Amino acid sequence: MLTFRKMHSQGLKPNGTGISGVLPAVGDLEDFILGSQIHGDVINMGIESDKCVSAPSVKPYESHLTNWTST
């Protein structure tokens, strides 16, 4: 996560493989805001249909939706 944040702060964008490695960690952290930012990057880069990215993209939202629907 630190490397990803450092890259992002320097204006560097990872490819689909790099993002697919970060998304499970974001999901485990349950960091909805960071997950949303990464999802925005995915859309801006036009790689949302990349299978390496599309499946893990859902995980950061799962816990947020579960918490929201249980209240």
N, CA, C and O atoms as a CHARMM CRD file, in Angstrom:
* protein
*
  284
    1    1 MET  N      0.81200  -1.18600   0.00000 PROA 1      0.00000
    2    1 MET  CA     0.00000   0.00000   0.00000 PROA 1      0.00000
    3    1 MET  C      0.86400   1.26300   0.00000 PROA 1      0.00000
    4    1 MET  O      0.52800   2.24600  -0.66000 PROA 1      0.00000
    5    2 LEU  N      1.96800   1.23600   0.73300 PROA 2      0.00000
    6    2 LEU  CA     2.83000   2.41500   0.77700 PROA 2      0.00000
    7    2 LEU  C      3.40600   2.73400  -0.59600 PROA 2      0.00000
    8    2 LEU  O      3.46400   3.89500  -1.00100 PROA 2      0.00000
    9    3 THR  N      3.82900   1.70400  -1.30300 PROA 3      0.00000
   10    3 THR  CA     4.37900   1.90200  -2.64300 PROA 3      0.00000
   11    3 THR  C      3.31500   2.45700  -3.57500 PROA 3      0.00000
   12    3 THR  O      3.58200   3.36000  -4.36800 PROA 3      0.00000
   13    4 PHE  N      2.10900   1.91400  -3.47500 PROA 4      0.00000
   14    4 PHE  CA     1.01600   2.39700  -4.31900 PROA 4      0.00000
   15    4 PHE  C      0.72900   3.87300  -4.03500 PROA 4      0.00000
   16    4 PHE  O      0.58000   4.66700  -4.96400 PROA 4      0.00000
   17    5 ARG  N      0.65300   4.23700  -2.77100 PROA 5      0.00000
   18    5 ARG  CA     0.38200   5.63200  -2.40900 PROA 5      0.00000
   19    5 ARG  C      1.50900   6.56200  -2.87700 PROA 5      0.00000
   20    5 ARG  O      1.26000   7.67800  -3.33300 PROA 5      0.00000
   21    6 LYS  N      2.75200   6.08000  -2.75600 PROA 6      0.00000
   22    6 LYS  CA     3.88800   6.89800  -3.19600 PROA 6      0.00000
   23    6 LYS  C      3.83500   7.11100  -4.70300 PROA 6      0.00000
   24    6 LYS  O      4.05500   8.22300  -5.18500 PROA 6      0.00000
   25    7 MET  N      3.54100   6.04200  -5.45300 PROA 7      0.00000
   26    7 MET  CA     3.41000   6.15500  -6.89800 PROA 7      0.00000
   27    7 MET  C      2.31600   7.15800  -7.24500 PROA 7      0.00000
   28    7 MET  O      2.50100   8.02100  -8.10300 PROA 7      0.00000
   29    8 HSD  N      1.18100   7.03600  -6.57500 PROA 8      0.00000
   30    8 HSD  CA     0.03700   7.89700  -6.85500 PROA 8      0.00000
   31    8 HSD  C      0.37100   9.36100  -6.56000 PROA 8      0.00000
   32    8 HSD  O     -0.01100  10.25200  -7.31800 PROA 8      0.00000
   33    9 SER  N      1.07600   9.60200  -5.46800 PROA 9      0.00000
   34    9 SER  CA     1.42400  10.97800  -5.10500 PROA 9      0.00000
   35    9 SER  C      2.40700  11.60000  -6.09300 PROA 9      0.00000
   36    9 SER  O      2.48100  12.82300  -6.21200 PROA 9      0.00000
   37   10 GLN  N      3.15700  10.76300  -6.79600 PROA 10     0.00000
   38   10 GLN  CA     4.10300  11.24900  -7.79300 PROA 10     0.00000
   39   10 GLN  C      3.49700  11.29800  -9.20000 PROA 10     0.00000
   40   10 GLN  O      4.18000  11.59900 -10.18000 PROA 10     0.00000
   41   11 GLY  N      2.19800  10.99300  -9.27100 PROA 11     0.00000
   42   11 GLY  CA     1.51300  11.05700 -10.55800 PROA 11     0.00000
   43   11 GLY  C      1.68000   9.82700 -11.42100 PROA 11     0.00000
   44   11 GLY  O      1.30000   9.84100 -12.59200 PROA 11     0.00000
   45   12 LEU  N      2.23500   8.76900 -10.87400 PROA 12     0.00000
   46   12 LEU  CA     2.41700   7.53000 -11.63100 PROA 12     0.00000
   47   12 LEU  C      1.17600   6.66000 -11.46900 PROA 12     0.00000
   48   12 LEU  O      0.63500   6.54500 -10.37000 PROA 12     0.00000
   49   13 LYS  N      0.72500   6.05100 -12.55900 PROA 13     0.00000
   50   13 LYS  CA    -0.45400   5.19800 -12.52400 PROA 13     0.00000
   51   13 LYS  C     -0.03200   3.75100 -12.80100 PROA 13     0.00000
   52   13 LYS  O      0.63700   3.48200 -13.79800 PROA 13     0.00000
   53   14 PRO  N     -0.41700   2.82400 -11.92600 PROA 14     0.00000
   54   14 PRO  CA    -0.09100   1.41400 -12.17500 PROA 14     0.00000
   55   14 PRO  C     -0.97600   0.84600 -13.27600 PROA 14     0.00000
   56   14 PRO  O     -2.02300   1.40800 -13.59700 PROA 14     0.00000
   57   15 ASN  N     -0.55000  -0.26200 -13.84500 PROA 15     0.00000
   58   15 ASN  CA    -1.36600  -0.94100 -14.84400 PROA 15     0.00000
   59   15 ASN  C     -2.39700  -1.83500 -14.13500 PROA 15     0.00000
   60   15 ASN  O     -2.46700  -1.84200 -12.90600 PROA 15     0.00000
   61   16 GLY  N     -3.17900  -2.57100 -14.88800 PROA 16     0.00000
   62   16 GLY  CA    -4.21600  -3.43500 -14.32800 PROA 16     0.00000
   63   16 GLY  C     -3.67700  -4.45900 -13.35600 PROA 16     0.00000
   64   16 GLY  O     -4.31100  -4.74800 -12.34100 PROA 16     0.00000
   65   17 THR  N     -2.51500  -5.01100 -13.65400 PROA 17     0.00000
   66   17 THR  CA    -1.91500  -6.00000 -12.76500 PROA 17     0.00000
   67   17 THR  C     -1.54200  -5.37100 -11.43000 PROA 17     0.00000
   68   17 THR  O     -1.75900  -5.97300 -10.37900 PROA 17     0.00000
   69   18 GLY  N     -0.98600  -4.17700 -11.46200 PROA 18     0.00000
   70   18 GLY  CA    -0.63400  -3.48700 -10.22100 PROA 18     0.00000
   71   18 GLY  C     -1.85600  -3.15900  -9.38900 PROA 18     0.00000
   72   18 GLY  O     -1.84900  -3.32100  -8.16900 PROA 18     0.00000
   73   19 ILE  N     -2.89600  -2.70100 -10.04600 PROA 19     0.00000
   74   19 ILE  CA    -4.12800  -2.37900  -9.32400 PROA 19     0.00000
   75   19 ILE  C     -4.76900  -3.63500  -8.76000 PROA 19     0.00000
   76   19 ILE  O     -5.28400  -3.61900  -7.64200 PROA 19     0.00000
   77   20 SER  N     -4.74400  -4.71300  -9.51100 PROA 20     0.00000
   78   20 SER  CA    -5.35900  -5.95100  -9.01100 PROA 20     0.00000
   79   20 SER  C     -4.63900  -6.47800  -7.77900 PROA 20     0.00000
   80   20 SER  O     -5.23000  -7.20500  -6.98000 PROA 20     0.00000
   81   21 GLY  N     -3.37300  -6.12100  -7.61600 PROA 21     0.00000
   82   21 GLY  CA    -2.64500  -6.51700  -6.41200 PROA 21     0.00000
   83   21 GLY  C     -2.98100  -5.66500  -5.20700 PROA 21     0.00000
   84   21 GLY  O     -2.86400  -6.11900  -4.06900 PROA 21     0.00000
   85   22 VAL  N     -3.40000  -4.42500  -5.44900 PROA 22     0.00000
   86   22 VAL  CA    -3.70900  -3.49500  -4.36100 PROA 22     0.00000
   87   22 VAL  C     -5.15100  -3.64400  -3.87800 PROA 22     0.00000
   88   22 VAL  O     -5.41900  -3.49000  -2.68700 PROA 22     0.00000
   89   23 LEU  N     -6.06700  -3.93600  -4.77300 PROA 23     0.00000
   90   23 LEU  CA    -7.48900  -3.96100  -4.41500 PROA 23     0.00000
   91   23 LEU  C     -7.83300  -4.92400  -3.27300 PROA 23     0.00000
   92   23 LEU  O     -8.60100  -4.54900  -2.38800 PROA 23     0.00000
   93   24 PRO  N     -7.29900  -6.14200  -3.25700 PROA 24     0.00000
   94   24 PRO  CA    -7.62300  -7.01100  -2.11000 PROA 24     0.00000
   95   24 PRO  C     -7.16300  -6.41700  -0.77600 PROA 24     0.00000
   96   24 PRO  O     -7.83900  -6.57300   0.24100 PROA 24     0.00000
   97   25 ALA  N     -6.02400  -5.74300  -0.78400 PROA 25     0.00000
   98   25 ALA  CA    -5.54300  -5.11400   0.45300 PROA 25     0.00000
   99   25 ALA  C     -6.47800  -3.99300   0.88800 PROA 25     0.00000
  100   25 ALA  O     -6.75400  -3.83700   2.07700 PROA 25     0.00000
  101   26 VAL  N     -6.96400  -3.21600  -0.07300 PROA 26     0.00000
  102   26 VAL  CA    -7.90400  -2.14200   0.24700 PROA 26     0.00000
  103   26 VAL  C     -9.19500  -2.73900   0.80500 PROA 26     0.00000
  104   26 VAL  O     -9.77400  -2.20600   1.75100 PROA 26     0.00000
  105   27 GLY  N     -9.63600  -3.83600   0.21900 PROA 27     0.00000
  106   27 GLY  CA   -10.83800  -4.51600   0.71900 PROA 27     0.00000
  107   27 GLY  C    -10.65300  -5.02600   2.13100 PROA 27     0.00000
  108   27 GLY  O    -11.55500  -4.91500   2.96200 PROA 27     0.00000
  109   28 ASP  N     -9.48100  -5.58600   2.40600 PROA 28     0.00000
  110   28 ASP  CA    -9.19500  -6.08500   3.75200 PROA 28     0.00000
  111   28 ASP  C     -9.14100  -4.95000   4.76200 PROA 28     0.00000
  112   28 ASP  O     -9.52300  -5.12700   5.91900 PROA 28     0.00000
  113   29 LEU  N     -8.67200  -3.79400   4.33200 PROA 29     0.00000
  114   29 LEU  CA    -8.61800  -2.62100   5.21400 PROA 29     0.00000
  115   29 LEU  C     -9.99100  -1.98200   5.39100 PROA 29     0.00000
  116   29 LEU  O    -10.20100  -1.17300   6.29400 PROA 29     0.00000
  117   30 GLU  N    -10.92200  -2.35600   4.51500 PROA 30     0.00000
  118   30 GLU  CA   -12.26500  -1.77600   4.50600 PROA 30     0.00000
  119   30 GLU  C    -12.20500  -0.25300   4.39200 PROA 30     0.00000
  120   30 GLU  O    -12.95200   0.47100   5.05100 PROA 30     0.00000
  121   31 ASP  N    -11.29200   0.20600   3.53400 PROA 31     0.00000
  122   31 ASP  CA   -11.10900   1.64400   3.30800 PROA 31     0.00000
  123   31 ASP  C    -11.93300   2.04000   2.09000 PROA 31     0.00000
  124   31 ASP  O    -11.45500   1.99300   0.95700 PROA 31     0.00000
  125   32 PHE  N    -13.17300   2.42900   2.34200 PROA 32     0.00000
  126   32 PHE  CA   -14.09700   2.75100   1.26900 PROA 32     0.00000
  127   32 PHE  C    -13.61700   3.93900   0.44100 PROA 32     0.00000
  128   32 PHE  O    -13.76700   3.93500  -0.78100 PROA 32     0.00000
  129   33 ILE  N    -13.05400   4.93800   1.07200 PROA 33     0.00000
  130   33 ILE  CA   -12.61000   6.13000   0.35100 PROA 33     0.00000
  131   33 ILE  C    -11.45300   5.79300  -0.59100 PROA 33     0.00000
  132   33 ILE  O    -11.46900   6.17900  -1.76000 PROA 33     0.00000
  133   34 LEU  N    -10.45200   5.07400  -0.08400 PROA 34     0.00000
  134   34 LEU  CA    -9.33500   4.68100  -0.94000 PROA 34     0.00000
  135   34 LEU  C     -9.82200   3.76700  -2.06700 PROA 34     0.00000
  136   34 LEU  O     -9.39000   3.90000  -3.21200 PROA 34     0.00000
  137   35 GLY  N    -10.71100   2.85300  -1.74000 PROA 35     0.00000
  138   35 GLY  CA   -11.27600   1.97100  -2.76300 PROA 35     0.00000
  139   35 GLY  C    -11.98800   2.75300  -3.85600 PROA 35     0.00000
  140   35 GLY  O    -11.87700   2.42800  -5.03900 PROA 35     0.00000
  141   36 SER  N    -12.72100   3.78700  -3.45300 PROA 36     0.00000
  142   36 SER  CA   -13.41800   4.63500  -4.42100 PROA 36     0.00000
  143   36 SER  C    -12.43000   5.39900  -5.30300 PROA 36     0.00000
  144   36 SER  O    -12.65100   5.55800  -6.50300 PROA 36     0.00000
  145   37 GLN  N    -11.34200   5.86700  -4.69600 PROA 37     0.00000
  146   37 GLN  CA   -10.32400   6.58700  -5.46600 PROA 37     0.00000
  147   37 GLN  C     -9.67100   5.67000  -6.50000 PROA 37     0.00000
  148   37 GLN  O     -9.46700   6.05800  -7.65100 PROA 37     0.00000
  149   38 ILE  N     -9.35100   4.46900  -6.07800 PROA 38     0.00000
  150   38 ILE  CA    -8.73500   3.51300  -7.00600 PROA 38     0.00000
  151   38 ILE  C     -9.72000   3.15000  -8.10200 PROA 38     0.00000
  152   38 ILE  O     -9.34100   3.03800  -9.26800 PROA 38     0.00000
  153   39 HSD  N    -10.98300   2.96600  -7.73600 PROA 39     0.00000
  154   39 HSD  CA   -12.00300   2.66000  -8.73600 PROA 39     0.00000
  155   39 HSD  C    -12.09600   3.79900  -9.75800 PROA 39     0.00000
  156   39 HSD  O    -12.24200   3.54400 -10.95300 PROA 39     0.00000
  157   40 GLY  N    -12.01400   5.04300  -9.30000 PROA 40     0.00000
  158   40 GLY  CA   -12.00200   6.18500 -10.20500 PROA 40     0.00000
  159   40 GLY  C    -10.81000   6.15000 -11.13900 PROA 40     0.00000
  160   40 GLY  O    -10.93300   6.45900 -12.32400 PROA 40     0.00000
  161   41 ASP  N     -9.65200   5.77400 -10.60700 PROA 41     0.00000
  162   41 ASP  CA    -8.45300   5.64000 -11.44800 PROA 41     0.00000
  163   41 ASP  C     -8.66700   4.58600 -12.52700 PROA 41     0.00000
  164   41 ASP  O     -8.29800   4.77900 -13.68600 PROA 41     0.00000
  165   42 VAL  N     -9.27000   3.46900 -12.12900 PROA 42     0.00000
  166   42 VAL  CA    -9.53200   2.37200 -13.07100 PROA 42     0.00000
  167   42 VAL  C    -10.41500   2.87100 -14.21500 PROA 42     0.00000
  168   42 VAL  O    -10.14500   2.58900 -15.38200 PROA 42     0.00000
  169   43 ILE  N    -11.46000   3.60600 -13.87700 PROA 43     0.00000
  170   43 ILE  CA   -12.36500   4.13200 -14.90200 PROA 43     0.00000
  171   43 ILE  C    -11.63800   5.14300 -15.78400 PROA 43     0.00000
  172   43 ILE  O    -11.75600   5.09800 -17.00800 PROA 43     0.00000
  173   44 ASN  N    -10.88300   6.06100 -15.16200 PROA 44     0.00000
  174   44 ASN  CA   -10.15000   7.07300 -15.93400 PROA 44     0.00000
  175   44 ASN  C     -9.12500   6.45500 -16.87300 PROA 44     0.00000
  176   44 ASN  O     -8.87300   6.98800 -17.95400 PROA 44     0.00000
  177   45 MET  N     -8.53500   5.34000 -16.47200 PROA 45     0.00000
  178   45 MET  CA    -7.54100   4.67000 -17.32400 PROA 45     0.00000
  179   45 MET  C     -8.20700   3.78100 -18.36900 PROA 45     0.00000
  180   45 MET  O     -7.54000   3.29000 -19.28100 PROA 45     0.00000
  181   46 GLY  N     -9.52500   3.56900 -18.24300 PROA 46     0.00000
  182   46 GLY  CA   -10.25100   2.75800 -19.21500 PROA 46     0.00000
  183   46 GLY  C     -9.97900   1.27400 -19.11600 PROA 46     0.00000
  184   46 GLY  O    -10.07100   0.55600 -20.11100 PROA 46     0.00000
  185   47 ILE  N     -9.64200   0.80400 -17.91600 PROA 47     0.00000
  186   47 ILE  CA    -9.32800  -0.62300 -17.76900 PROA 47     0.00000
  187   47 ILE  C    -10.35700  -1.35400 -16.90400 PROA 47     0.00000
  188   47 ILE  O    -10.06900  -2.42300 -16.36500 PROA 47     0.00000
  189   48 GLU  N    -11.56200  -0.77500 -16.77100 PROA 48     0.00000
  190   48 GLU  CA   -12.56500  -1.40500 -15.91600 PROA 48     0.00000
  191   48 GLU  C    -13.04900  -2.75400 -16.44200 PROA 48     0.00000
  192   48 GLU  O    -13.58900  -3.55200 -15.67700 PROA 48     0.00000
  193   49 SER  N    -12.86600  -3.02100 -17.73800 PROA 49     0.00000
  194   49 SER  CA   -13.27200  -4.31400 -18.28100 PROA 49     0.00000
  195   49 SER  C    -12.16200  -5.36300 -18.17800 PROA 49     0.00000
  196   49 SER  O    -12.38400  -6.52900 -18.50400 PROA 49     0.00000
  197   50 ASP  N    -10.98700  -4.96400 -17.73400 PROA 50     0.00000
  198   50 ASP  CA    -9.87200  -5.89900 -17.52900 PROA 50     0.00000
  199   50 ASP  C    -10.25800  -6.86800 -16.41800 PROA 50     0.00000
  200   50 ASP  O    -10.56400  -6.44800 -15.30200 PROA 50     0.00000
  201   51 LYS  N    -10.24500  -8.15500 -16.72000 PROA 51     0.00000
  202   51 LYS  CA   -10.68700  -9.15600 -15.73600 PROA 51     0.00000
  203   51 LYS  C     -9.82500  -9.16600 -14.48000 PROA 51     0.00000
  204   51 LYS  O    -10.30900  -9.52400 -13.40600 PROA 51     0.00000
  205   52 CYS  N     -8.57200  -8.78500 -14.59500 PROA 52     0.00000
  206   52 CYS  CA    -7.70500  -8.71700 -13.41600 PROA 52     0.00000
  207   52 CYS  C     -8.17400  -7.62400 -12.46500 PROA 52     0.00000
  208   52 CYS  O     -7.90800  -7.68500 -11.26500 PROA 52     0.00000
  209   53 VAL  N     -8.86600  -6.63400 -12.99400 PROA 53     0.00000
  210   53 VAL  CA    -9.28700  -5.47900 -12.20500 PROA 53     0.00000
  211   53 VAL  C    -10.74900  -5.56400 -11.80300 PROA 53     0.00000
  212   53 VAL  O    -11.10300  -5.19200 -10.68500 PROA 53     0.00000
  213   54 SER  N    -11.60300  -6.04600 -12.69200 PROA 54     0.00000
  214   54 SER  CA   -13.04500  -5.96600 -12.44600 PROA 54     0.00000
  215   54 SER  C    -13.50700  -6.78400 -11.25000 PROA 54     0.00000
  216   54 SER  O    -14.32600  -6.30000 -10.46900 PROA 54     0.00000
  217   55 ALA  N    -13.01900  -7.99400 -11.08000 PROA 55     0.00000
  218   55 ALA  CA   -13.46400  -8.81500  -9.94200 PROA 55     0.00000
  219   55 ALA  C    -12.99100  -8.25500  -8.60100 PROA 55     0.00000
  220   55 ALA  O    -13.80700  -8.12300  -7.68900 PROA 55     0.00000
  221   56 PRO  N    -11.70600  -7.91900  -8.44500 PROA 56     0.00000
  222   56 PRO  CA   -11.28000  -7.37000  -7.15500 PROA 56     0.00000
  223   56 PRO  C    -11.83600  -5.97700  -6.86800 PROA 56     0.00000
  224   56 PRO  O    -11.81000  -5.53300  -5.72000 PROA 56     0.00000
  225   57 SER  N    -12.33900  -5.27900  -7.89000 PROA 57     0.00000
  226   57 SER  CA   -12.87700  -3.93500  -7.68100 PROA 57     0.00000
  227   57 SER  C    -14.09500  -3.93400  -6.77900 PROA 57     0.00000
  228   57 SER  O    -14.40800  -2.91500  -6.16200 PROA 57     0.00000
  229   58 VAL  N    -14.77400  -5.04200  -6.69400 PROA 58     0.00000
  230   58 VAL  CA   -16.00800  -5.11600  -5.91600 PROA 58     0.00000
  231   58 VAL  C    -15.72000  -5.23200  -4.42200 PROA 58     0.00000
  232   58 VAL  O    -16.50700  -4.74300  -3.61100 PROA 58     0.00000
  233   59 LYS  N    -14.63600  -5.85300  -4.04700 PROA 59     0.00000
  234   59 LYS  CA   -14.36200  -6.15300  -2.64300 PROA 59     0.00000
  235   59 LYS  C    -14.36800  -4.93200  -1.71700 PROA 59     0.00000
  236   59 LYS  O    -14.95500  -5.01500  -0.63800 PROA 59     0.00000
  237   60 PRO  N    -13.75000  -3.80800  -2.08000 PROA 60     0.00000
  238   60 PRO  CA   -13.80300  -2.67100  -1.15500 PROA 60     0.00000
  239   60 PRO  C    -15.21500  -2.17300  -0.86500 PROA 60     0.00000
  240   60 PRO  O    -15.45600  -1.55200   0.17100 PROA 60     0.00000
  241   61 TYR  N    -16.15000  -2.44400  -1.77800 PROA 61     0.00000
  242   61 TYR  CA   -17.52500  -1.99100  -1.57900 PROA 61     0.00000
  243   61 TYR  C    -18.36100  -2.98600  -0.77100 PROA 61     0.00000
  244   61 TYR  O    -19.36500  -2.60500  -0.16900 PROA 61     0.00000
  245   62 GLU  N    -17.95400  -4.25900  -0.75600 PROA 62     0.00000
  246   62 GLU  CA   -18.76400  -5.29000  -0.11200 PROA 62     0.00000
  247   62 GLU  C    -19.04900  -4.98900   1.35000 PROA 62     0.00000
  248   62 GLU  O    -20.20600  -5.00700   1.77000 PROA 62     0.00000
  249   63 SER  N    -18.01900  -4.71300   2.12300 PROA 63     0.00000
  250   63 SER  CA   -18.21600  -4.48800   3.54700 PROA 63     0.00000
  251   63 SER  C    -18.98900  -3.20300   3.79300 PROA 63     0.00000
  252   63 SER  O    -19.79900  -3.12900   4.71700 PROA 63     0.00000
  253   64 HSD  N    -18.74000  -2.18100   2.96400 PROA 64     0.00000
  254   64 HSD  CA   -19.46100  -0.91900   3.11400 PROA 64     0.00000
  255   64 HSD  C    -20.95200  -1.13600   2.86000 PROA 64     0.00000
  256   64 HSD  O    -21.78800  -0.63400   3.61000 PROA 64     0.00000
  257   65 LEU  N    -21.28600  -1.87900   1.81000 PROA 65     0.00000
  258   65 LEU  CA   -22.68900  -2.14200   1.50700 PROA 65     0.00000
  259   65 LEU  C    -23.32800  -3.02100   2.56400 PROA 65     0.00000
  260   65 LEU  O    -24.48600  -2.81900   2.93000 PROA 65     0.00000
  261   66 THR  N    -22.57500  -3.99600   3.05600 PROA 66     0.00000
  262   66 THR  CA   -23.10100  -4.87100   4.09400 PROA 66     0.00000
  263   66 THR  C    -23.41000  -4.05400   5.35200 PROA 66     0.00000
  264   66 THR  O    -24.46400  -4.22900   5.96200 PROA 66     0.00000
  265   67 ASN  N    -22.50100  -3.17200   5.73700 PROA 67     0.00000
  266   67 ASN  CA   -22.73700  -2.32800   6.90200 PROA 67     0.00000
  267   67 ASN  C    -23.91100  -1.38600   6.67400 PROA 67     0.00000
  268   67 ASN  O    -24.69900  -1.14900   7.59000 PROA 67     0.00000
  269   68 TRP  N    -24.03600  -0.85600   5.48400 PROA 68     0.00000
  270   68 TRP  CA   -25.09400   0.09300   5.17700 PROA 68     0.00000
  271   68 TRP  C    -26.46300  -0.58600   5.18000 PROA 68     0.00000
  272   68 TRP  O    -27.43200  -0.02800   5.69500 PROA 68     0.00000
  273   69 THR  N    -26.54400  -1.78400   4.60800 PROA 69     0.00000
  274   69 THR  CA   -27.83300  -2.46000   4.52500 PROA 69     0.00000
  275   69 THR  C    -28.25700  -3.08400   5.85100 PROA 69     0.00000
  276   69 THR  O    -29.43600  -3.37900   6.04600 PROA 69     0.00000
  277   70 SER  N    -27.32100  -3.28400   6.75200 PROA 70     0.00000
  278   70 SER  CA   -27.68900  -3.89000   8.05100 PROA 70     0.00000
  279   70 SER  C    -28.14900  -2.86100   9.05800 PROA 70     0.00000
  280   70 SER  O    -28.59400  -3.22500  10.14700 PROA 70     0.00000
  281   71 THR  N    -28.05300  -1.57500   8.72200 PROA 71     0.00000
  282   71 THR  CA   -28.48300  -0.54400   9.67300 PROA 71     0.00000
  283   71 THR  C    -29.90400  -0.12600   9.43300 PROA 71     0.00000
  284   71 THR  O    -30.42300   0.73300  10.14600 PROA 71     0.00000
